Amino acid sequence: MLRLLVLLLVVANLGYWAWADGHLRELGLGPPVEREPERVARQLHPEALKVEPLATSSAPPRPAARAASKAAAAAAVPATAASDTPAAETTAADAALAAASAAAPAQGGSCLQVGVFDARQTEAVRIAAATLPRGSWRIDPVEVQGRWMVYIGKLADADAVATKRAEVRALGVDTDRPGPGFEPGLSLGRFSSEEAAQRALADLARKGVRTARVVQERGTAPAFVLRLPAADAALREQLRALRPVFAGRDVRPCS
């Protein structure tokens, strides 16, 4: 009796599974189908719907603008340098910076440089440039070529200089001060090569100048420039505040 009861339960469970899973639907037996075919029928061009991954923009995010800090730049610049800058130099620097700003593209920025500076001047420039945004500037080494001068000297004193200046000017030759290390004396021209200086000396000899000679005013020496590879409007404004430490050197496009 118990075995028959168990068999009936097994048969009942199998029958319910077949009914619930739809295997008896051909016999007209099975649960009601819960579908909404009318919604499918109302779709308009379902084949046009495509699922695509979210596209990421290739344009880099625009960095946040960093405001210029003129007070910090002024603190980094020696007070004596600021007070000694002539008004003409200030106007020229403003004009050069304005020209560079006009030449800059609307987006990104343009490459600007200032210099050249010797090692001592470069240290002051480096301290002042530290107020600019990190990564916006760098100090690049360059080589300053030697310079030669057609020179008369050294002369005895200032009176001898005045006398010799009058003599050479009477021959139609302009003069200039020779600079430290060559005073008292006269410079009759400066040249980027010794060959050019020698040619100028020969021309002067044909004019009647007899006591001049070619000297090397300076040898080839290392120097440095401040370079800003991508100076936008905000960075150019900050650069304007560093003008006194540039000692009259213009801001110009990178060469």
Buried (B, 14 or more C-beta within 10 A) or exposed (E): EEEEEEEEEEEEEEEEEBBEEEEEEEEEEBEEEEEEEEEEEEEEEEEEEEEEEEEEEEEEEEEEEEEBEBEBBBEBBEEEBEEEBEEEBEEEBEEBBEBBBEEBEEEEBBBBBBBBBEEEBBEBBBEBBEBBBEEBBEBBEBEBEBBBBBBBBBBEEEEBBEEBBEBBEEEEBEBEEBBEEBBBBBBBBBBEEBEBBBBBBEEBEEEEBEEBEBBEBBEEEEBBBBBBBBBBEBBBBBBBBBBBBBBBBBBBBEE
